[in-house]
Every structure is written in C-alpha cells, then in structure tokens.
C-alpha cells in the first residue's frame, strides 16, 4: 500500500474531505483558483506558465471505497508552433476523474501497513491521508492529455521556407526559381568573372564551335 507522504493542508492543491464525511452518496462541490506549478504541461512543447492562474471546479463524492473526485481545470497554455515557430496560445480545458481510497484501518483507526493480495494493484492507487488528498499528480496527467503534442498557430500553417526561412503563410506566392544542377557550376563561374573575361570566354567558345564544324 502506498500512502501520500505527509500532506500539507496549506498546499492549495491539497484538499480536505472531513466536511464531506464518509457516508456513501454525500456530495461536495468546490471551486478554487491556484497558481500553476513548475513544468505544468509538455516540457519544451507547450504548457501553462509557472504561477499562471488555474481555475478548478471539483465534485467530491463519498463512496464505499473512498472519495471519487471529478473535475475540470481551466487555464491559458503557451507554446510554439511546430511548423513556423511562432508563439501559440490556447485556452485549456482538462477534465479528470480519480478515486482516492480510504486506507485500511483496524478498529482503533490505525493504518494497517501489511499489503493485501492485490499489492500490485495498490501500487497504482491513490490514498487519502488523514482525510486529505493531493490533486497535483492527477492534474498534471490530465493537462498533458488535454494539450496538443504538436501545437500549431493555425491549422493551415504552411511552416517556413526550407531555403530562406520565410514564413510561408505571410507570403503565399513565395518561391525560389529552380536551378538545373547541370548549369549551376557554369553560373557560379560566370558570376566570378569580369565583363572582359566573359567576352573572351564567349569568343573562345564560338571559335571552338567553328573549329568543330570544320573538322566534321
């Protein structure tokens, strides 16, 4: 059995269920605005900036096994378009639902630390600690699932020109004339010659052509 490690009730993402009680079917609705923690999103891609407001709407329901928490987190996420590298901003709505189980206890309310037959399943379960639960790990998972893995500034973003880096959406007619690679070397040579040298080369090429015809 894995229990939360000494939850701090002063943490804005730690919630107290004592008011809800343990009677199955009891409901409690909560709203809270918290500051986004560090690395809240997909690192290096898109996420909610640290300290930005995150609005939470929660529904707590007491069930036999524990407290079922259902909610929505709303925040503004920021990132970078994967096609043109322009800044991207989007409104994030992340829905989540998680069960926080009551720890097994003896008749004096003390936690029994011995694992049961389903110890492997307990590894993935979240537990209440003294009636408190930490929403942060659940919230992080929900935010990652709600964010795009490849954010774009607009669906039809054409990205950047592979030759000069111009943003193609800003210049739809942008293009580069294709150069035949067979002439590229000659064009480079011509560009490095002066006008007089070009004339001499043209004359030499013309004479060579006459000689060729005469030989034939």
C-alpha positions as CSV (number, residue, x, y, z in Angstrom):
1,X,0.0,0.0,0.0
2,X,1.3,3.4,-1.0
3,X,0.2,6.4,1.1
4,X,0.8,10.1,0.4
5,X,3.8,11.4,2.2
6,X,2.7,13.9,4.9
7,X,0.4,16.1,3.0
8,X,0.4,19.8,3.9
9,X,-3.1,21.3,4.2
10,X,-1.6,24.7,3.3
11,X,-0.8,23.5,-0.2
12,X,-3.5,24.9,-2.5
13,X,-3.6,21.6,-4.4
14,X,-4.3,19.6,-1.2
15,X,-8.0,19.2,-0.3
16,X,-9.7,18.2,2.9
17,X,-12.6,15.7,2.9
18,X,-13.6,15.9,6.5
19,X,-16.5,18.1,5.8
20,X,-17.7,15.7,3.2
21,X,-17.9,12.8,5.7
22,X,-17.8,9.1,4.9
23,X,-21.5,8.5,4.3
24,X,-21.8,7.0,0.8
25,X,-23.6,9.3,-1.6
26,X,-22.6,12.5,0.2
27,X,-21.6,15.3,-2.3
28,X,-19.5,18.4,-2.1
29,X,-18.7,20.9,-4.8
30,X,-15.7,23.1,-4.7
31,X,-14.1,25.9,-6.8
32,X,-10.6,27.1,-6.3
33,X,-8.1,29.2,-8.3
34,X,-4.5,28.1,-7.8
35,X,-1.1,29.0,-9.2
36,X,0.3,26.6,-11.8
37,X,3.2,24.6,-10.5
38,X,6.5,24.4,-12.4
39,X,6.7,22.3,-15.6
40,X,2.9,22.2,-15.9
41,X,2.4,20.7,-19.3
42,X,4.5,19.1,-22.1
43,X,8.1,20.2,-21.4
44,X,9.7,22.0,-24.2
45,X,6.5,22.0,-26.3
46,X,3.5,23.7,-24.6
47,X,2.3,24.2,-21.1
48,X,0.8,26.6,-18.5
49,X,3.4,29.1,-17.3
50,X,4.5,28.7,-13.7
51,X,2.4,30.9,-11.5
52,X,-0.4,31.4,-14.0
53,X,-3.9,31.1,-12.6
54,X,-5.6,27.7,-12.9
55,X,-9.3,27.6,-12.2
56,X,-10.6,24.3,-10.7
57,X,-14.2,23.1,-10.4
58,X,-14.4,19.9,-8.3
59,X,-17.2,17.4,-7.4
60,X,-16.3,15.2,-4.4
61,X,-18.5,12.1,-3.8
62,X,-18.2,9.8,-0.9
63,X,-18.4,6.1,-1.9
64,X,-17.7,2.9,0.0
65,X,-14.0,2.7,-1.2
66,X,-13.1,6.3,-0.6
67,X,-13.7,9.7,-2.3
68,X,-14.4,10.0,-6.0
69,X,-13.1,13.3,-7.4
70,X,-14.4,14.6,-10.7
71,X,-13.4,18.0,-12.0
72,X,-12.2,20.4,-14.7
73,X,-9.2,22.6,-14.8
74,X,-9.1,25.8,-17.0
75,X,-6.0,27.8,-17.8
76,X,-4.2,29.5,-20.6
77,X,-1.4,27.5,-22.2
78,X,1.6,28.9,-24.1
79,X,3.9,27.2,-26.6
80,X,5.5,27.4,-30.0
81,X,4.1,26.4,-33.4
82,X,5.9,23.3,-34.6
83,X,5.7,24.4,-38.2
84,X,6.7,28.1,-38.2
85,X,8.0,28.6,-34.6
86,X,5.6,31.4,-33.9
87,X,4.1,31.8,-30.3
88,X,1.0,29.8,-29.7
89,X,-1.6,30.5,-27.0
90,X,-4.7,28.4,-26.3
91,X,-7.4,28.0,-23.7
92,X,-7.0,24.7,-21.9
93,X,-9.9,22.7,-20.5
94,X,-8.7,19.5,-18.8
95,X,-11.3,17.0,-17.4
96,X,-10.3,14.4,-14.9
97,X,-11.7,11.8,-12.5
98,X,-9.9,9.9,-9.8
99,X,-10.6,7.7,-6.8
100,X,-8.8,8.4,-3.6
101,X,-9.2,5.3,-1.4
102,X,-9.6,5.1,2.3
103,X,-6.5,3.4,3.8
104,X,-7.4,0.1,5.5
105,X,-7.6,0.6,9.3
106,X,-8.2,-1.5,12.4
107,X,-10.9,-0.8,15.0
108,X,-8.8,2.0,16.5
109,X,-8.4,3.8,13.2
110,X,-4.7,2.9,12.8
111,X,-3.4,2.3,9.3
112,X,-2.6,-1.4,8.6
113,X,0.7,-1.4,6.6
114,X,0.7,-5.1,5.6
115,X,-0.1,-5.4,1.9
116,X,-3.0,-7.5,0.8
117,X,-3.3,-10.0,-2.1
118,X,-3.7,-7.2,-4.6
119,X,-0.5,-5.4,-3.6
120,X,0.4,-4.8,-7.2
121,X,-2.8,-3.1,-7.8
122,X,-2.2,-0.9,-4.8
123,X,0.9,0.5,-6.4
124,X,-1.2,2.5,-8.8
125,X,-3.9,3.6,-6.3
126,X,-4.1,6.9,-4.6
127,X,-5.0,7.1,-0.9
128,X,-6.4,9.6,1.5
129,X,-4.1,10.6,4.3
130,X,-5.9,11.9,7.4
131,X,-8.8,12.9,5.2
132,X,-6.6,14.9,2.8
133,X,-5.7,14.2,-0.9
134,X,-3.2,15.8,-3.2
135,X,-4.7,16.7,-6.6
136,X,-1.4,17.7,-8.3
137,X,-0.4,14.3,-9.8
138,X,-3.9,13.8,-11.2
139,X,-4.0,17.4,-12.5
140,X,-0.6,17.0,-14.3
141,X,-1.7,13.9,-16.1
142,X,-5.0,15.5,-17.2
143,X,-3.2,18.6,-18.5
144,X,-0.7,16.6,-20.5
145,X,-3.5,14.6,-22.1
146,X,-5.5,17.7,-22.9
147,X,-2.6,19.6,-24.6
148,X,-1.7,19.0,-28.3
149,X,1.6,17.1,-28.8
150,X,2.3,19.2,-31.9
151,X,0.8,22.7,-31.4
152,X,0.2,24.9,-34.5
153,X,-0.6,28.6,-34.7
154,X,-3.4,27.7,-37.3
155,X,-4.5,24.5,-38.9
156,X,-3.4,25.5,-42.4
157,X,0.0,26.9,-41.3
158,X,2.5,26.2,-44.1
159,X,5.6,26.5,-42.0
160,X,8.9,28.0,-43.1
161,X,10.6,28.1,-46.5
162,X,13.3,25.4,-46.3
163,X,15.7,27.6,-48.3
164,X,15.5,31.1,-46.7
165,X,13.3,30.6,-43.6
166,X,10.5,33.0,-44.7
167,X,7.1,32.2,-43.0
168,X,5.1,30.9,-46.0
169,X,1.7,31.9,-44.5
170,X,2.7,35.6,-44.7
171,X,3.8,35.3,-48.3
172,X,1.7,32.7,-50.2
173,X,3.4,33.4,-53.5
174,X,6.9,33.0,-52.1
175,X,9.1,30.7,-54.2
176,X,12.6,30.2,-55.5
177,X,13.5,29.6,-59.2
178,X,14.7,26.1,-59.6
179,X,18.2,25.9,-61.0
180,X,19.3,23.0,-63.2
181,X,22.2,21.4,-61.3
182,X,24.0,20.8,-64.7
183,X,24.3,24.6,-65.2
184,X,24.9,25.6,-61.5
185,X,28.7,25.3,-61.8
186,X,28.9,27.4,-65.0
187,X,26.6,30.0,-63.5
188,X,28.9,30.2,-60.5
189,X,31.9,30.6,-62.7
190,X,30.3,33.3,-64.8
191,X,29.4,35.2,-61.7
192,X,33.0,35.3,-60.6
193,X,34.4,36.6,-64.0
194,X,34.6,40.2,-65.0
195,X,32.8,41.5,-68.2
196,X,36.0,41.4,-70.3
197,X,36.7,37.8,-69.2
198,X,33.2,36.8,-70.1
199,X,33.6,38.3,-73.6
200,X,36.9,36.4,-74.1
201,X,35.2,33.2,-72.9
202,X,32.2,33.7,-75.2
203,X,34.6,34.3,-78.2
204,X,36.7,31.3,-77.3
205,X,33.5,29.1,-77.1
206,X,32.4,30.5,-80.5
207,X,35.7,29.7,-82.2
208,X,35.8,26.3,-80.7
209,X,32.3,25.7,-82.2
210,X,33.6,26.8,-85.7
211,X,36.6,24.5,-85.5
212,X,34.4,21.6,-84.5
213,X,32.2,22.2,-87.6
214,X,35.2,22.4,-89.9
215,X,36.6,19.2,-88.6
216,X,33.3,17.5,-89.3
